[in-house]
Amino acid sequence: MIDLALLRDDPELVRRSQIARGNAPETVDAAIEADRARRAALTAFEDLRAEQNAFGKLVAKAPKDEKAALVAQAKDLAERVKQAQQLANEAGDAAASALARIENIVIAGVPAGGEENFVELRRVGEVPTFDFEPRDHLELGEMLDAIDMERGAKVSGARFYFLKGVGARLEIALMNLALDRALQNGFTPMIVPTLVRPEIMQGTGFLGEHADEVYHLDKEDLYLVGTSEVPLAGYHKDEIVDLDRGALRYAGWSTCYRSEAGSYGKDTRGIIRVHQFNKLEMFVYTNPEDAEAEHLRLVELQEQMLTDLGLAFRVIDVAAGDLGSSAARKYDIEAWVPTQGAFRELTSTSNCTTYQARRLDVRYRPEGGKTQPVATLNGTLATTRWIVAILETHQQADGSVRVPEVLRSYLGGLEVLTPVASA
């Protein structure tokens, strides 16, 4: 949730943020009124409870001949306290519901609008050209006996796949390269749970308007994560973390799951939009003053990875309406996919400021001060989808694929992926 003091003291800022996201500004007025009603109901309950406590002491000291009447009054007061508590609870629930409709306050400079209103910040690398008709990643993957969509569908249904042979090795190599880069930059590697409790999924902001994209196990009441961001955000729930020696940086390696609700007919060919994939996700806890600088640092690590893999890409500043409820700013990096003639998202990195930490109660203690919510950030350092751009960018006329030099040591020195007979 957002800072309540900000909502009360600067509602216009909150309204501007909601409008930039494409949300109704009336949600701010509703939240302010619900917060006022909650505080009034809580004050009424606490006043009655104080009166009840004081009256209880009076009853205890009263003479016997007066106690019967006082006890009757005490019962009446107890019923009023009970009713006031119920009203306070109801007002608290209503306020929580109203506040949940206020998304994180966007950072100044974030472009307003929806998905198409992003701002391109820069392009890096040369878009590949070919003196032959390039093949798409699935055709290449099948020639290399690296991707098997048909058997993936047979075993699990549409949008599932097998990576095999050099395909499996390529993903493992990519993930290990990312892990080494994370280690070199002070991240602690983590193998994380991929099932989380509702309060963790809710706390990270994934059960809002995109809740239908998340898999839920009804019997266990657990959610399958779509990113390691979720368990890593919950890792320090209800804790006061030590930031005296700097930010806490984690790199979570996990399998991820997304239902891809609402994507019917989109990217059905190949492994661009699938239900299951692997990902190495960077996650950072830091003090709010350093969050924007940390955000740029995460983008720099992503850009270095993609540059070293020989991919052409662009960096975009995502518009407010396409941020997701938790992010105050998000940068996407989109790599060129030759057969689509377009840039496609390979990484995202978000500055969630204190929004997730307030919901999950993760705090730090500034020197000599009271505890405050930390800022959280996340960003992809490698994922299965990158194979799409790698295969298409580095393909050769005969269907072979040059291995980016940075990956060769992770593939036993293999320099070229060569087509094989059909499986």
C-alpha positions as CSV (number, residue, x, y, z in Angstrom):
1,M,0.0,0.0,0.0
2,I,1.0,3.6,-0.3
3,D,2.2,5.9,2.5
4,L,-1.0,7.0,4.3
5,A,0.7,10.2,5.4
6,L,1.2,11.0,1.7
7,L,-2.4,10.2,0.9
8,R,-3.6,12.6,3.7
9,D,-1.0,15.4,3.1
10,D,-0.7,15.4,-0.7
11,P,-3.8,13.8,-2.2
12,E,-3.3,15.8,-5.5
13,L,0.0,13.9,-6.0
14,V,-1.8,10.6,-5.6
15,R,-4.6,11.7,-8.0
16,R,-2.0,12.6,-10.6
17,S,-0.4,9.2,-10.3
18,Q,-3.8,7.4,-10.6
19,I,-4.7,9.5,-13.7
20,A,-1.3,8.8,-15.3
21,R,-2.0,5.1,-14.8
22,G,-5.4,5.4,-16.4
23,N,-7.2,4.9,-13.1
24,A,-10.2,6.9,-11.8
25,P,-9.1,9.8,-9.6
26,E,-12.2,9.2,-7.6
27,T,-10.4,6.2,-6.0
28,V,-8.3,8.7,-4.1
29,D,-11.3,10.5,-2.6
30,A,-12.9,7.1,-1.7
31,A,-9.6,6.1,0.0
32,I,-9.4,9.3,2.0
33,E,-13.0,9.0,3.2
34,A,-12.5,5.3,4.1
35,D,-9.4,6.2,6.0
36,R,-11.2,9.0,7.9
37,A,-14.1,6.6,8.7
38,R,-11.6,3.9,9.9
39,R,-9.8,6.3,12.2
40,A,-13.1,7.7,13.6
41,A,-14.5,4.2,14.2
42,L,-11.2,3.1,15.9
43,T,-11.2,6.2,18.1
44,A,-14.8,5.6,19.1
45,F,-14.0,2.0,20.0
46,E,-10.9,2.9,22.0
47,D,-12.7,5.7,23.9
48,L,-15.5,3.2,24.9
49,R,-12.9,0.6,25.9
50,A,-11.1,3.1,28.1
51,E,-14.5,4.0,29.6
52,Q,-15.2,0.3,30.2
53,N,-11.8,-0.2,31.9
54,A,-12.4,2.8,34.2
55,F,-16.0,1.7,34.9
56,G,-14.7,-1.8,35.8
57,K,-12.5,-0.3,38.5
58,L,-15.4,1.6,39.8
59,V,-17.5,-1.5,40.0
60,A,-14.8,-3.3,41.9
61,K,-14.6,-0.6,44.6
62,A,-18.4,-0.1,44.9
63,P,-20.3,-1.1,48.0
64,K,-22.3,-4.3,47.8
65,D,-25.6,-2.5,47.7
66,E,-24.6,-0.6,44.6
67,K,-22.9,-3.3,42.7
68,A,-26.0,-5.0,41.2
69,A,-26.9,-1.8,39.4
70,L,-23.4,-1.1,38.3
71,V,-22.9,-4.6,37.0
72,A,-26.0,-4.1,34.8
73,Q,-24.5,-0.9,33.5
74,A,-21.2,-2.7,32.9
75,K,-23.0,-5.3,30.8
76,D,-24.6,-2.6,28.7
77,L,-21.2,-0.9,28.3
78,A,-19.6,-4.2,27.3
79,E,-22.2,-4.6,24.5
80,R,-21.6,-1.1,23.3
81,V,-17.8,-1.9,23.2
82,K,-18.5,-5.1,21.3
83,Q,-20.6,-3.2,18.7
84,A,-18.0,-0.4,18.4
85,Q,-15.3,-3.0,17.9
86,Q,-17.3,-4.6,15.1
87,L,-17.8,-1.3,13.5
88,A,-14.1,-0.5,13.7
89,N,-13.3,-3.9,12.1
90,E,-15.7,-3.3,9.3
91,A,-14.4,0.2,8.8
92,G,-10.8,-1.2,8.7
93,D,-11.8,-3.8,6.1
94,A,-13.5,-1.1,4.0
95,A,-10.4,1.2,4.2
96,A,-8.1,-1.7,3.3
97,S,-10.3,-2.4,0.2
98,A,-10.3,1.3,-0.8
99,L,-6.6,1.7,-0.3
100,A,-5.9,-1.5,-2.3
101,R,-7.3,0.4,-5.4
102,I,-4.5,3.0,-5.0
103,E,-1.5,1.7,-6.9
104,N,2.1,2.7,-6.2
105,I,2.9,6.4,-6.8
106,V,4.7,6.7,-10.2
107,I,8.0,8.4,-10.1
108,A,8.2,11.9,-11.7
109,G,9.1,11.6,-15.4
110,V,7.4,8.3,-16.0
111,P,5.4,8.7,-19.3
112,A,1.7,8.7,-18.9
113,G,-0.6,6.4,-20.9
114,G,-0.8,2.8,-21.8
115,E,1.3,0.1,-23.3
116,E,2.0,2.0,-26.5
117,N,3.0,5.2,-24.8
118,F,6.5,4.0,-23.7
119,V,9.5,6.2,-24.3
120,E,12.5,4.7,-26.1
121,L,15.7,5.7,-24.2
122,R,18.4,4.1,-26.4
123,R,19.2,1.4,-28.9
124,V,22.3,-0.8,-28.5
125,G,24.0,-3.1,-31.1
126,E,23.4,-3.6,-34.8
127,V,20.2,-5.2,-36.0
128,P,21.4,-8.4,-37.8
129,T,21.0,-8.7,-41.6
130,F,21.2,-11.9,-43.6
131,D,22.0,-12.9,-47.2
132,F,19.5,-15.7,-46.9
133,E,15.9,-16.1,-45.6
134,P,16.2,-16.4,-41.8
135,R,14.4,-19.1,-40.0
136,D,12.5,-18.5,-36.8
137,H,13.6,-19.9,-33.5
138,L,11.2,-22.9,-33.6
139,E,12.4,-24.1,-37.0
140,L,16.0,-23.7,-35.9
141,G,15.3,-25.4,-32.6
142,E,13.7,-28.3,-34.4
143,M,16.6,-28.6,-36.8
144,L,19.0,-28.6,-33.9
145,D,16.8,-31.1,-32.0
146,A,16.8,-28.6,-29.2
147,I,13.0,-27.7,-28.9
148,D,10.1,-30.1,-29.0
149,M,6.8,-28.4,-28.9
150,E,4.8,-31.3,-30.2
151,R,5.7,-33.6,-27.3
152,G,5.4,-30.8,-24.9
153,A,1.7,-30.4,-26.0
154,K,1.2,-34.2,-25.9
155,V,2.4,-34.4,-22.3
156,S,1.1,-31.1,-20.8
157,G,-1.0,-29.2,-23.4
158,A,-0.6,-26.1,-25.4
159,R,2.3,-23.7,-24.6
160,F,4.4,-26.4,-23.0
161,Y,7.6,-27.7,-24.5
162,F,10.7,-29.8,-24.0
163,L,14.2,-28.3,-24.3
164,K,16.5,-31.2,-25.1
165,G,20.1,-31.8,-26.1
166,V,21.8,-28.5,-27.0
167,G,18.6,-26.7,-26.2
168,A,18.7,-27.8,-22.6
169,R,22.4,-27.1,-22.4
170,L,22.0,-23.7,-23.9
171,E,19.5,-22.7,-21.2
172,I,21.6,-24.0,-18.4
173,A,24.6,-22.2,-19.9
174,L,22.7,-19.0,-20.0
175,M,21.5,-19.3,-16.5
176,N,25.0,-20.1,-15.2
177,L,26.4,-17.1,-17.0
178,A,23.8,-15.0,-15.3
179,L,24.5,-16.5,-11.9
180,D,28.2,-15.8,-12.3
181,R,27.5,-12.2,-13.2
182,A,25.2,-11.9,-10.2
183,L,27.9,-13.3,-7.9
184,Q,30.5,-10.9,-9.3
185,N,28.2,-8.0,-8.5
186,G,27.5,-9.0,-4.9
187,F,24.2,-10.9,-5.2
188,T,23.5,-13.9,-2.9
189,P,22.3,-16.9,-5.0
190,M,19.0,-18.3,-3.9
191,I,17.0,-21.4,-4.9
192,V,13.5,-20.3,-3.9
193,P,10.1,-22.0,-3.2
194,T,7.8,-21.8,-6.2
195,L,4.6,-22.2,-4.2
196,V,3.7,-19.3,-1.8
197,R,1.0,-18.4,0.6
198,P,-1.8,-16.0,-0.4
199,E,-0.5,-13.2,1.8
200,I,2.9,-13.3,0.0
201,M,1.3,-13.2,-3.4
202,Q,-1.0,-10.4,-2.3
203,G,1.8,-8.5,-0.6
204,T,3.9,-8.3,-3.8
205,G,0.9,-6.9,-5.7
206,F,0.2,-9.9,-8.0
207,L,-3.4,-10.5,-7.0
208,G,-4.8,-7.3,-8.4
209,E,-6.1,-6.9,-12.0
210,H,-3.7,-9.6,-13.2
211,A,-4.7,-12.3,-10.7
212,D,-6.1,-14.5,-13.4
213,E,-2.6,-14.9,-14.8
214,V,-1.5,-16.7,-11.6
215,Y,-2.0,-20.4,-11.0
216,H,-3.7,-21.3,-7.7
217,L,-3.8,-24.7,-6.0
218,D,-7.3,-24.6,-4.4
219,K,-6.8,-27.6,-2.0
220,E,-3.6,-26.2,-0.5
221,D,-4.4,-22.5,-1.0
222,L,-1.0,-21.9,-2.5
223,Y,0.0,-20.0,-5.6
224,L,2.6,-20.9,-8.2
225,V,5.0,-18.0,-8.7
226,G,5.5,-16.4,-12.1
227,T,8.8,-14.9,-10.9
228,S,11.3,-15.3,-8.0
229,E,10.4,-11.7,-7.1
230,V,7.5,-13.1,-5.1
231,P,9.2,-15.4,-2.7
232,L,12.2,-13.1,-2.5
233,A,9.9,-10.2,-1.5
234,G,8.4,-12.4,1.2
235,Y,11.8,-13.6,2.4
236,H,12.1,-10.8,5.0
237,K,8.4,-10.4,5.7
238,D,7.7,-9.0,9.2
239,E,11.4,-8.3,9.7
240,I,13.7,-5.3,10.4
241,V,16.6,-5.8,8.0
242,D,20.1,-4.5,8.5
243,L,21.2,-2.1,5.7
244,D,24.1,-0.6,7.6
245,R,26.5,-2.4,5.2
246,G,24.5,-1.6,2.2
247,A,21.7,-3.1,0.1
248,L,20.7,-6.7,0.4
249,R,20.9,-8.2,-3.1
250,Y,19.6,-11.7,-4.0
251,A,19.5,-13.7,-7.2
252,G,16.7,-16.2,-7.3
253,W,16.8,-19.1,-9.7
254,S,13.5,-20.8,-10.2
255,T,11.0,-22.3,-12.5
256,C,8.1,-19.9,-13.1
257,Y,4.5,-20.4,-14.1
258,R,2.0,-18.1,-15.8
259,S,-1.4,-19.0,-17.1
260,E,-1.2,-16.3,-19.9
261,A,-4.8,-15.5,-19.4
262,G,-6.1,-13.1,-22.0
263,S,-3.3,-14.0,-24.5
264,Y,-5.4,-16.3,-26.6
265,G,-3.9,-16.4,-30.1
266,K,-0.8,-14.4,-29.2
267,D,2.7,-15.9,-29.8
268,T,1.4,-19.4,-30.0
269,R,4.4,-20.5,-32.0
270,G,7.5,-21.5,-30.2
271,I,8.7,-20.5,-26.7
272,I,8.0,-16.8,-26.6
273,R,4.8,-17.0,-24.5
274,V,4.6,-20.2,-22.5
275,H,3.2,-21.5,-19.2
276,Q,6.5,-22.6,-17.7
277,F,10.0,-21.3,-18.0
278,N,13.2,-20.8,-15.9
279,K,14.5,-17.4,-14.8
280,L,17.2,-15.8,-12.7
281,E,15.7,-12.8,-11.0
282,M,17.6,-10.1,-9.2
283,F,15.9,-8.7,-6.1
284,V,17.2,-5.9,-3.9
285,Y,16.2,-4.4,-0.5
286,T,17.7,-0.9,-0.1
287,N,16.9,2.4,1.6
288,P,14.5,4.5,-0.4
289,E,17.1,7.2,-1.1
290,D,19.2,4.8,-3.0
291,A,16.5,3.1,-4.9
292,E,16.6,5.0,-8.2
293,A,20.4,4.6,-8.4
294,E,20.0,0.9,-7.7
295,H,17.4,0.7,-10.5
296,L,19.9,2.1,-13.0
297,R,22.5,-0.4,-11.8
298,L,20.2,-3.3,-12.5
299,V,19.5,-2.0,-16.0
300,E,23.2,-1.7,-16.6
301,L,23.8,-5.4,-15.6
302,Q,21.0,-6.5,-18.0
303,E,22.4,-4.4,-20.8
304,Q,25.9,-5.9,-20.3
305,M,24.5,-9.4,-20.5
306,L,22.6,-8.8,-23.7
307,T,25.6,-6.9,-25.3
308,D,27.9,-9.8,-24.4
309,L,25.4,-12.2,-26.1
310,G,25.7,-10.2,-29.3
311,L,22.0,-9.1,-29.3
312,A,20.6,-5.8,-30.7
313,F,18.2,-4.3,-28.2
314,R,16.5,-1.1,-27.1
315,V,15.8,0.2,-23.6
316,I,12.3,1.7,-22.9
317,D,10.8,3.7,-20.1
318,V,7.4,1.9,-19.6
319,A,4.3,4.1,-19.4
320,A,2.4,4.4,-16.2
321,G,-0.6,2.5,-17.4
322,D,1.6,-0.5,-18.2
323,L,3.5,-0.7,-14.9
324,G,1.6,-3.1,-12.7
325,S,0.4,-2.0,-9.3
326,S,3.6,-2.3,-7.4
327,A,6.1,-0.6,-9.8
328,A,6.7,3.1,-9.5
329,R,9.0,2.9,-12.6
330,K,9.9,0.1,-14.9
331,Y,12.5,-0.2,-17.7
332,D,12.1,-3.0,-20.2
333,I,14.8,-4.2,-22.6
334,E,13.6,-5.5,-25.8
335,A,15.8,-7.5,-28.2
336,W,15.5,-7.6,-32.0
337,V,13.8,-10.8,-33.2
338,P,14.7,-11.0,-36.9
339,T,11.8,-13.1,-38.2
340,Q,9.3,-10.8,-36.5
341,G,11.1,-7.7,-37.6
342,A,10.4,-6.2,-34.2
343,F,11.9,-5.7,-30.7
344,R,10.5,-8.2,-28.1
345,E,10.8,-7.9,-24.4
346,L,13.5,-9.9,-22.8
347,T,13.9,-8.2,-19.4
348,S,12.0,-6.0,-17.1
349,T,13.4,-4.2,-14.0
350,S,11.1,-2.4,-11.6
351,N,11.6,0.1,-8.8
352,C,8.7,-0.7,-6.4
353,T,9.8,2.0,-3.9
354,T,8.2,1.2,-0.5
355,Y,5.0,-0.2,-1.8
356,Q,5.7,-4.0,-1.4
357,A,7.6,-3.4,1.9
358,R,4.6,-1.7,3.5
359,R,2.4,-4.6,2.6
360,L,4.8,-7.2,3.8
361,D,6.1,-5.1,6.8
362,V,9.8,-5.1,5.8
363,R,11.6,-2.3,7.6
364,Y,15.1,-1.0,8.3
365,R,16.3,1.4,11.0
366,P,18.2,4.5,9.9
367,E,21.0,5.5,12.1
368,G,19.5,7.1,15.2
369,G,15.9,7.0,13.8
370,K,12.7,5.0,13.9
371,T,12.1,2.0,11.6
372,Q,11.0,2.8,8.1
373,P,9.9,0.7,5.1
374,V,12.7,-0.4,2.8
375,A,12.5,0.0,-1.0
376,T,12.4,-3.1,-3.1
377,L,13.6,-3.6,-6.7
378,N,13.6,-6.5,-9.1
379,G,15.0,-7.3,-12.5
380,T,15.5,-10.3,-14.9
381,L,19.1,-11.4,-15.5
382,A,18.3,-14.4,-17.7
383,T,15.3,-16.4,-18.8
384,T,14.2,-19.0,-21.3
385,R,12.8,-16.5,-23.7
386,W,16.3,-15.2,-24.4
387,I,16.9,-18.4,-26.5
388,V,14.6,-17.0,-29.1
389,A,16.8,-14.0,-29.8
390,I,20.0,-16.0,-29.5
391,L,19.0,-18.6,-32.0
392,E,17.6,-16.1,-34.6
393,T,20.3,-13.5,-34.3
394,H,23.2,-16.0,-34.6
395,Q,21.8,-18.4,-37.2
396,Q,23.6,-19.3,-40.4
397,A,22.4,-20.3,-43.8
398,D,22.6,-24.0,-43.2
399,G,20.5,-23.8,-40.0
400,S,23.5,-23.9,-37.7
401,V,23.8,-21.3,-34.9
402,R,27.0,-19.6,-33.8
403,V,27.4,-19.8,-30.0
404,P,28.1,-16.4,-28.5
405,E,31.6,-16.4,-27.2
406,V,30.6,-15.6,-23.7
407,L,28.6,-18.9,-23.5
408,R,31.2,-21.2,-25.0
409,S,33.0,-22.1,-21.8
410,Y,29.6,-23.1,-20.3
411,L,29.0,-25.4,-23.3
412,G,32.3,-27.3,-23.1
413,G,33.9,-25.1,-25.8
414,L,31.2,-25.6,-28.3
415,E,31.3,-22.9,-31.0
416,V,28.5,-23.9,-33.3
417,L,25.2,-25.7,-32.8
418,T,24.8,-28.0,-35.8
419,P,21.5,-29.4,-37.2
420,V,20.9,-33.1,-36.6
421,A,18.6,-35.7,-38.0
422,S,15.0,-35.5,-36.9
423,A,14.3,-37.2,-33.6
